[in-house]
Amino acid sequence: MTAPSDTAVLPPTTELRSYKKSDVATPVEKKLSFYKLKAQMLEEGRTNTRLGRCDNMWAVLKVYASGGENGLHTHPSEDHTFLVLQGRARYHDEDGNTQEVEKFEGVMIPAGAYYWFESIAEEELVLFRVGAGSHPGANPSHRLNIRGEDMPGDSPENKQGKVVFKKDKFFG
């Protein structure tokens, strides 16, 4: 078993999720794994730091620069939740309803629910995201736009932009 102080922090990615379908489909070793909630802060853009995964669940630390957002989408085969660790977010559903979520508040999103969110605080938005496959054998990282078309996480439609890191400023 690895001690928490020896935990490696994986580098952030600019993709909406840093795992691939093959990562989810491959069974993981049946041992404890540890992670730290640490990520570099941003001037612009968004990043994801994969924290860990098991056969049917995964965790990611997400950082959005102030004003950052994503596009309206759904994950048809993944239930997931977001917990705000820093900043504030405004979540939108497909009908135009909104809800602001502050530090230590969260949202539960069932598979198939359409949503998008934006960072609405002066400081960066830091989210702890946990997902779980809702249909055995399906690709939980699959994302669809409102027209039912594939929508990659790093696509312009999902509002992926340039990432600019803040020098020597970290969360966690």
Residue, then its C-alpha position, 0 to 999 in steps of 0.5 A: m500500500t502506498a502512503p498518502s505522502d508518496t502519492a503522485v500528482l498527475p499533470p493536469t490535462t486540458e481535455l474535459r476528462s483525462y481518461k480514455k475508454s480503454d482506461v474505464a474498460t480495463p479492470v484496475e488492481k484491487k488495492l487502495s490508491f491515494y490522491k491529493l487535491k492539488a492543481q495549478m491555478l489558471e489565468e485562462g482556460r481549464t484543466n483536469t487532474r485525474l485523481g484515481r479510478c476503480d472499475n466503475m468510478w473515477a475522480v477528477l480535480k477540475v480548475y476553471a479560470s474566472g469566467g470559464e465555462n463549458g457547453l451544453h451537453t449530457h453524458p448518457s452513460e455516466d452519473h456524476t457529481f460536482l463539489v465546489l471546493q473554491g469559487r462559485a459556479r452557475y449551473h444551467d439545464e436544457d430548459g434555461n433553469t439556473q442554480e448557483v453553487e458555492k463552496f462546499e455545495g454540489v450538484m448531482i447529475p444523472a446520466g442523460a441530464y443536459y447541463w452546462f456551467e460557468s465560473i462566476a467568482e473573481e477567483e478560479l473555480v475548483l471542482f471535485r468531480v466523481g463519475a460512475g458508469s450507469h450502463p455496464g459496457a458503455n463508455p461513460s466519457h461519451r458526451l453528446n450535445i443538445r442535437g444528440e451529436d458527439m461532442p468531444g470535451d476539448s472541442p470548440e463547442n465545449k468552449q475549450g480554449k488556451v490554458v495559461f497557468k499562474k506561476d507558483k500558485f496552486f490549490g491544495 
